[in-house]
Amino acid sequence: MQPIDLLAIAAHPDDVELACAGTMLLAKRSGRRTGIVDLTRAELSTRGTLETRARETEDATKILKLDYRANLGMPDGNIELSRENLLKVVRELRTTRPTILLIPSKHERHPDHEAAAELAHRASFYAGLVNMETKDADGNLQEPYRPRMVLHYMQSYTFEPTVIVDITPVFEDRLRAMQAFGSQFHQAADTGQKETFLSHAHFFDWLKARASAYGMRIGVQYAEPFWSHEPPGTQDLFSLVTKTIA
């Protein structure tokens, strides 16, 4: 397949939409190929069903205009750091060959997010080793490949970002991508459903406020933060300037 320029790995369908959909949309708008790999089907979710989550994932995929989306079918609530799971992610990285890989933060409220972060971090390294063999869907040995940059995206817990991305031009579509997962959020007609972290009536207000707060730090309206083990580089200092007022 043609390489994916920007690939995001998530523990659950809706994680990327909640955390960094704006960055995905920006990449797509600039002509890049984008994709998401969900590790589980979120079968332990308090609200909704597997069927509704599958439909919502399809709707969000269309809004994001993804070139690729896969689900590795790992058990929700039990993303093991096993060799079997490691090889599954390595195969995806060697198949999609992303330039930039987006993964969860290592310190998170949800244990699945932390497990997904560690699994993706390990896979992004081991995928580049010649002697770690994997085969594609046709049984052919895959070439080693390592993403050129790995960035952690923010979910529940905050961190001091390495880079902040201006998502103002795509913010409304970012909200639409999140709202595609309607079963997970507050509904005026909610009856008999247990309230969760996501279904709190002010959850979207909180997300908007955070996007606005990080936007203010770089002089724009809305932004998404990321953290990297390695400092990002640039060939153009002026590309780093987002403020219009000093």
C-alpha positions in Angstrom: 0.0 0.0 0.0 1.0 3.6 -0.4 2.7 4.9 2.8 0.6 6.8 5.3 2.2 10.2 6.2 0.5 10.7 9.6 -0.6 7.6 11.6 -2.3 7.7 15.0 -2.5 4.7 17.3 -5.3 4.5 19.9 -6.5 2.2 22.6 -10.1 2.8 21.7 -12.2 4.1 18.8 -12.8 7.8 19.6 -9.5 8.3 21.4 -7.9 10.1 18.4 -11.1 12.0 17.7 -11.1 13.4 21.2 -7.3 14.1 21.4 -5.9 15.1 18.1 -8.5 15.1 15.3 -7.6 18.6 14.4 -4.0 17.6 13.6 -5.3 14.7 11.5 -7.6 17.1 9.6 -4.8 19.6 9.0 -2.6 16.9 7.5 -5.4 15.8 5.2 -6.1 19.3 4.1 -2.5 19.8 3.2 -2.6 16.7 0.9 -1.1 14.2 3.3 -2.3 10.6 3.7 -3.7 9.9 7.2 -4.7 6.8 9.2 -5.7 5.5 12.6 -5.1 2.1 14.1 -7.4 1.3 17.0 -6.2 -1.5 19.3 -9.5 -2.5 20.8 -13.2 -2.3 19.9 -14.0 -0.6 23.3 -16.3 -3.5 24.3 -16.1 -2.5 27.9 -17.6 0.9 27.4 -20.3 1.8 29.9 -22.4 3.5 27.2 -23.4 2.3 23.8 -22.9 -1.1 22.1 -20.3 -2.6 19.8 -22.7 -2.0 17.0 -23.2 1.6 17.7 -19.5 2.2 18.3 -18.7 0.6 14.9 -21.2 2.9 13.2 -19.8 5.9 15.0 -16.3 4.9 14.0 -17.3 4.7 10.4 -19.0 8.2 10.6 -15.9 9.7 12.2 -13.6 8.1 9.6 -15.6 9.8 6.9 -15.5 13.2 8.6 -11.7 12.9 9.0 -11.4 11.6 5.4 -8.9 9.0 6.5 -7.0 6.9 3.9 -6.6 4.0 6.3 -8.2 2.7 9.5 -7.7 -0.7 11.1 -8.7 -2.4 14.4 -6.4 -5.0 15.9 -9.1 -6.6 18.0 -7.1 -6.7 21.3 -9.3 -7.2 24.4 -10.5 -4.0 25.9 -9.2 -3.7 29.5 -6.4 -6.0 28.7 -3.9 -4.5 26.3 -1.0 -6.8 27.2 2.6 -5.9 26.5 3.1 -9.3 24.9 5.2 -10.4 22.0 2.0 -11.3 20.1 0.6 -7.7 20.5 4.0 -6.2 19.8 4.2 -8.0 16.5 0.7 -6.9 15.6 1.6 -3.3 15.9 5.0 -3.8 14.2 3.2 -5.2 11.2 0.9 -2.2 11.0 3.9 0.2 11.1 5.7 -1.7 8.4 2.6 -1.9 6.3 1.7 1.8 6.7 5.3 3.2 6.9 4.2 6.5 8.6 6.5 9.5 8.6 5.0 10.8 11.8 3.4 8.5 14.4 0.9 9.9 17.1 0.5 7.8 20.2 -1.1 8.3 23.7 0.7 9.9 26.6 2.5 7.5 28.9 0.8 8.9 32.0 -3.0 8.7 31.8 -6.2 8.3 33.7 -7.2 5.2 31.8 -4.8 2.2 32.1 -5.6 1.1 28.5 -4.2 4.4 27.3 -1.0 3.9 29.2 -0.7 0.4 27.9 -1.3 1.5 24.4 1.4 4.2 24.7 4.0 1.7 25.9 3.1 -0.9 23.3 3.2 1.7 20.5 6.5 3.2 21.8 8.1 -0.3 21.8 6.7 -1.2 18.4 8.0 2.0 16.9 11.5 1.0 17.8 11.4 -2.7 17.1 9.8 -2.2 13.7 13.2 -0.8 12.6 15.1 -3.9 13.6 16.2 -6.2 10.7 16.1 -9.3 12.7 12.6 -8.9 14.0 10.7 -10.7 11.3 7.1 -10.1 10.4 5.0 -11.1 7.4 2.3 -9.2 5.5 -1.2 -10.4 4.7 0.2 -12.4 1.7 2.9 -14.1 3.8 5.8 -12.0 2.5 8.5 -10.9 4.8 8.2 -7.2 5.6 11.0 -4.7 5.3 12.1 -3.0 8.6 10.8 0.5 9.1 10.8 3.1 11.8 8.7 6.3 11.9 10.8 9.5 11.6 9.0 11.2 14.5 6.9 9.9 17.4 4.6 12.4 19.2 2.4 11.7 22.3 -1.0 13.3 22.3 -2.8 14.6 25.3 -5.9 12.9 26.7 -7.1 13.4 30.4 -3.8 14.3 32.1 -1.9 17.3 31.0 1.8 17.7 30.3 4.2 20.5 29.2 4.1 20.1 25.4 7.1 19.9 23.1 5.1 21.3 20.2 1.7 22.9 19.9 -0.3 22.7 16.6 -2.6 25.5 15.5 -5.9 23.7 14.6 -8.1 26.9 14.3 -8.9 26.4 10.5 -10.3 22.9 11.1 -11.8 23.3 14.6 -15.4 22.9 13.6 -14.7 19.7 11.7 -12.7 18.5 14.7 -15.8 18.9 16.9 -17.9 17.1 14.3 -15.5 14.1 14.4 -15.8 14.0 18.2 -19.6 14.3 18.1 -19.8 11.3 15.7 -19.4 9.2 18.9 -22.7 10.4 20.2 -23.4 7.4 22.4 -20.5 8.3 24.6 -21.6 11.9 25.4 -24.3 13.7 27.2 -27.7 13.7 25.6 -30.7 15.8 26.7 -32.9 12.8 26.7 -30.5 10.6 28.8 -32.6 8.2 30.9 -31.3 5.3 32.9 -27.7 5.5 31.6 -24.8 5.8 34.0 -22.9 9.0 33.8 -19.3 8.8 32.8 -16.3 11.1 32.5 -17.2 11.7 28.8 -20.9 12.0 29.3 -20.7 14.9 31.8 -22.8 17.8 30.6 -19.8 20.1 30.4 -17.3 17.7 28.9 -17.2 19.6 25.5 -16.9 22.9 27.3 -13.8 21.5 29.0 -12.3 20.3 25.7 -12.9 23.6 24.0 -11.4 25.5 26.9 -8.3 23.4 26.7 -7.9 23.9 23.0 -8.4 27.6 23.5 -5.8 27.7 26.4 -3.1 26.0 24.3 -4.1 28.2 21.3 -3.5 31.3 23.5 0.0 30.1 24.2 1.0 30.3 20.6 -1.2 33.2 19.6 -4.0 31.4 17.9 -7.6 30.5 18.7 -7.4 26.7 19.1 -4.5 24.3 19.3 -3.5 20.7 20.2 -0.5 19.9 22.3 2.0 17.1 21.8 5.1 15.8 23.6 8.2 14.1 22.2 11.2 12.3 23.6 13.3 14.1 21.0 13.2 17.8 20.1 11.5 18.5 16.8 13.6 20.3 14.1 12.9 22.7 11.4 14.5 24.0 8.2 12.6 27.3 8.4 12.5 29.3 11.7 9.7 31.4 10.3 7.5 28.4 10.1 7.5 28.3 13.9 6.0 31.8 14.2 2.2 31.6 14.9 1.7 34.8 16.9 0.4 37.9 15.3 0.9 40.0 18.4 4.2 39.9 20.4 
